[in-house]
């Protein structure tokens, strides 16, 4: 089975368990600036939070630049 076929199968399984409540507008309680390292793909699991509770800004470099700060300011983040 090709990687594409595996991805399509996984998407079919995911779609069967999709809950329409997930489609409501998220209200993140935490903004996380992180690198694009694939080991950090499961931030909800790492932080013990739901996907909707985290607003993730991924960066390709080691520093938080003024551009990334503006990204955080422009995201729809309400905070606690």
C-alpha positions in Angstrom: 0.0 0.0 0.0 1.4 3.4 -1.0 1.8 6.3 1.5 -1.0 8.1 -0.3 -3.3 5.1 0.1 -2.4 4.9 3.8 -3.2 8.6 4.2 -6.5 8.3 2.4 -7.5 5.3 4.6 -6.5 7.2 7.7 -8.6 10.2 6.5 -11.6 7.9 6.0 -11.3 6.6 9.6 -10.9 10.1 10.9 -13.9 11.3 9.0 -16.1 8.6 10.5 -15.2 9.8 14.0 -15.5 13.5 13.3 -17.6 15.4 15.8 -19.5 18.4 14.3 -18.8 20.3 17.6 -15.2 20.5 16.5 -16.3 22.8 13.7 -17.3 25.6 16.0 -15.0 28.6 16.3 -12.1 27.6 18.6 -11.2 29.7 21.6 -7.6 29.0 22.4 -6.4 29.6 25.9 -2.7 29.4 25.1 -0.5 30.7 22.2 2.6 28.5 21.5 5.5 29.6 19.4 7.5 26.6 18.3 9.8 25.4 15.6 8.7 23.2 12.7 10.4 20.1 14.2 8.1 17.2 13.4 8.8 15.7 16.9 6.6 18.5 18.2 3.6 17.5 16.0 1.5 16.3 18.9 1.4 19.6 20.9 -2.0 18.7 22.5 -0.6 15.4 23.8 2.6 17.1 24.9 0.8 19.9 26.7 -2.2 17.9 27.8 -4.6 20.2 26.1 -7.2 20.0 23.3 -6.4 21.2 19.8 -8.9 24.1 20.1 -7.2 25.3 23.3 -3.9 26.0 21.5 -3.0 28.6 18.9 0.2 27.4 17.3 2.7 29.7 15.5 5.4 27.6 13.8 8.7 29.2 13.0 11.4 28.1 10.6 14.2 29.7 12.7 15.5 29.7 16.2 14.2 33.2 17.1 10.9 35.0 17.6 11.2 37.9 15.3 9.0 41.0 15.1 7.1 39.3 12.2 6.2 36.4 14.4 5.2 38.7 17.2 2.8 40.4 14.7 1.5 37.0 13.7 0.6 36.3 17.3 -1.0 39.7 17.7 -3.1 39.2 14.6 -4.3 35.7 15.5 -7.8 35.4 17.0 -6.5 34.8 20.5 -8.7 35.7 23.5 -6.6 34.3 26.3 -7.8 33.2 29.7 
